[in-house]
C-alpha cells in the first residue's frame, strides 16, 4: 500500500531528527500541528527514500494520486497524509 506524505513546508527532517527521517507530526490532537519547538514530542517516520516529486498545483490537482490532496475547486485540502 502506498502512502503519500505532504511536506509542503519543506522541512529538513533528516537535519532535525537524523539520517533516514522523512516526515514528522506532533502527537497531540486529531490534526496535531508540526512540532516546531525544540523538545516537543513528535511522531517521526524513518525509512528509505523512494522518490520525491514537485508539480505546479494546477497539475497536481488533476493528476493521480496527488489529486486526493485537493478539493473539487482545486484548493489544497491541508491533509498531511493520504
N, C-alpha and C positions, 0 to 999 in steps of 0.2 A: 504494500500500500504506500503510495506516495503522499507525502505531507509537504505543504508549501508554507514557508515561514516568510513573513513580510518584514524586511529590515529597511523600511522607508526612512528611518532616521540615520542610516549608515553607521551604526555603532560598530566600533572595533572590538568585537567580542574576544578575539584571541589576545588583544592587548590588555583587556580588562581582566580576563579570567584564565589565560594561559593557552598553550597550544591545543588545538582541536576544538575550542569553544566556537560555536557558530550562532547561538541565539540565547537570549535571556528574557525572563519575565519576573515581575515581583510575585510575592507569594500571598498577598492579602487581597481579598475581594474577587468577585467573579471575573472582572476585566482589570486585573491589577496593573498599575502603572509601571513604567520602566523603572528599574532600580537605579536612580541617579545619584543617591547619596552614598558615600563610602560607608561600608559596614551594613548596608541594607541587605536583608535576606533576598535571595533570588533563586529561581529555577534556571539552571544553565544547561543547555544542550551541548553535548560533546560528540564528535564523530568525524568521519572522513568527508571532506568537501567533495561534492559531486559536480555541481555546476551552479553558475550564477548568471542571471540574465537581466538586462536593463532595457526596457521598452518605453516609448512615449505612452502616456496614459491613454490616449485615444486608441492606440494599437492594442495595448494590454486589455482594455475594456471589452474588446471584441475577439480576443484570442484565447482559446482554451489552453491550459487550465486557468489562466490568470483572470479571466472574466468573472470568476467566482468572487474576486475581491471588489467588484464594482456593482452598483445598483443599476436599475433599468435606465436611469438618466446618465450613466457613465461616471457617476460620482463615487469616490473611494468610500468603501464601507467601514473603514477603520478596524477591520479584523486583523489579527496578528498571525493566526494560524488557521489554515484550511486543510 
